[in-house]
Structures are given as C-alpha cells and as structure tokens.
C-alpha cells in the first residue's frame, strides 16, 4: 500500500547515467517546507536540458543550477542541474550532496513565493540546519 506522501512527491533522474541522485531526506524536507499535500516533482538534469529550460522559461542564455516552476495550485516542479552542482558546490557548501539539498530548499522557497533576499536566506539556513545540510 502506498502512503499519501509518495503520491505527492516524485524524483526523476534525467541525467546520462553518470550521476546518481544524492542521498538526502528529500521527502521529509519537502513535507517540512511545502507540506504533505503539495504535489512536487524533483528532476535531476544536466547542462543541456537546463540551458533549454532556462532560455525557454526565463529568457536567459545558458544553464543554471536550479529552476522551479509553479504548475498549479499546490503543484510544482524543481529541476536541479547536477553538472552545475558539481561545478559550483565549493562556493556554497561543504560537499556536492549538501549543495543539492540547499538548491532543493531554495527551489521550494521560490514555489512558496519567496524572492531572493535576507528573508529567504534566513529561511534557507534554518531549514538547512534542521536537516544538517552543511552550507558555507
């Protein structure tokens, strides 16, 4: 029997197979930030797909590390670019796994309506601390 949470959260690895999904409590983090009823898809991608999505939906050239899209009321998608995680993590976190966790939290806060700024930064840090995600 499936629990309700598994029906509202999915993780998909769309990388070329050379990356594995970081071992983090994604489901628990999602439930804490967005609630159990929020229907969220988390997709791991690479630079090529990230650049396509970034250009199409944000009119920005090149790949980015995370994209979040509100699809409907309490429905969203987050795309984490694992190539960017590997390239950028040393500037943000102790390791790539922690940076992926931070980006997941960052994307969810955007889905909740947080703009970049000190309020978002404080909330990110609070959630990272709660789940022992080490950021710099």
C-alpha positions in Angstrom: 0.0 0.0 0.0 1.4 3.4 -1.0 1.3 6.3 1.5 -0.2 9.6 0.5 3.2 11.3 0.6 4.5 9.0 -2.2 1.6 10.1 -4.3 2.5 13.8 -4.0 6.3 13.6 -4.5 8.4 12.1 -7.2 12.1 12.1 -8.0 13.4 11.5 -11.6 16.9 11.2 -12.8 17.2 12.5 -16.3 21.0 12.6 -16.4 23.0 10.4 -18.7 23.5 7.8 -16.0 26.9 9.0 -14.9 25.3 10.8 -11.9 23.4 9.2 -9.1 20.8 11.1 -7.0 22.3 12.4 -3.8 21.2 10.5 -0.7 19.2 13.2 1.2 15.8 13.0 3.0 14.1 14.8 0.1 10.7 13.6 1.0 11.0 14.8 4.7 12.4 18.2 3.5 9.6 18.6 1.0 7.0 17.8 3.7 8.5 20.3 6.1 8.8 23.1 3.5 5.7 22.7 1.3 3.5 20.3 3.3 2.3 16.8 2.7 -0.5 17.8 0.2 1.8 19.8 -2.2 2.4 17.8 -5.3 6.0 18.1 -6.2 8.2 16.6 -8.9 12.0 16.9 -8.5 14.0 16.2 -11.6 17.8 15.9 -11.9 19.1 17.2 -15.2 22.3 18.3 -16.9 23.6 21.4 -18.6 21.9 20.8 -21.9 18.4 20.5 -20.6 19.0 23.2 -18.0 20.0 25.7 -20.8 16.9 24.8 -22.9 14.6 25.3 -19.9 16.4 28.5 -18.8 16.1 30.0 -22.3 12.5 28.9 -22.8 11.0 30.0 -19.5 13.4 32.7 -18.2 14.7 34.1 -21.4 18.2 33.6 -20.1 21.1 32.0 -22.0 23.0 29.1 -20.7 22.4 26.6 -17.9 21.6 27.4 -14.3 21.8 25.4 -11.1 18.1 25.2 -10.2 14.8 26.0 -11.8 11.4 25.9 -10.1 8.0 26.1 -11.8 4.6 26.5 -10.2 2.4 24.3 -12.4 -0.9 24.9 -10.5 -2.3 25.4 -7.0 -0.1 23.3 -4.7 1.6 21.7 -7.8 5.2 22.4 -8.8 8.4 21.1 -10.4 12.0 21.6 -9.4 14.9 20.9 -11.8 18.4 20.6 -10.3 21.3 20.7 -12.7 23.7 18.1 -11.4 26.5 19.4 -13.7 26.2 22.8 -12.0 26.1 21.2 -8.6 29.5 19.5 -9.4 31.0 22.8 -10.6 29.7 25.2 -8.0 29.3 23.4 -4.7 32.6 24.6 -3.2 31.4 28.2 -3.2 28.2 27.3 -1.3 28.5 24.1 0.7 30.9 21.5 2.2 30.1 18.9 -0.5 28.0 18.4 -3.6 25.3 16.5 -1.7 24.8 19.4 0.7 24.7 21.9 -2.2 22.0 19.7 -4.0 20.0 19.8 -0.7 20.4 23.6 -0.5 19.2 24.0 -4.1 16.2 21.8 -3.4 15.3 24.1 -0.4 16.0 27.2 -2.5 13.6 26.0 -5.3 10.9 25.1 -2.8 11.0 28.5 -1.2 10.6 30.1 -4.6 7.5 28.0 -5.0 6.2 29.4 -1.7 6.7 32.9 -3.1 10.0 33.9 -1.5 12.0 36.4 -3.6 15.8 36.4 -3.3 16.9 38.4 -0.2 17.7 38.2 3.5 14.3 36.7 4.5 14.8 33.9 2.0 18.5 33.5 3.1 17.4 33.1 6.8 14.7 30.6 6.0 17.1 28.6 3.8 19.7 28.5 6.7 17.0 27.5 9.2 15.9 24.5 7.1 19.5 23.5 6.2 20.3 23.5 9.9 17.2 21.4 10.7 18.3 18.7 8.2 22.0 19.0 8.9 22.8 20.3 5.4 26.2 21.9 5.6 26.4 25.3 3.8 29.1 27.9 3.9 
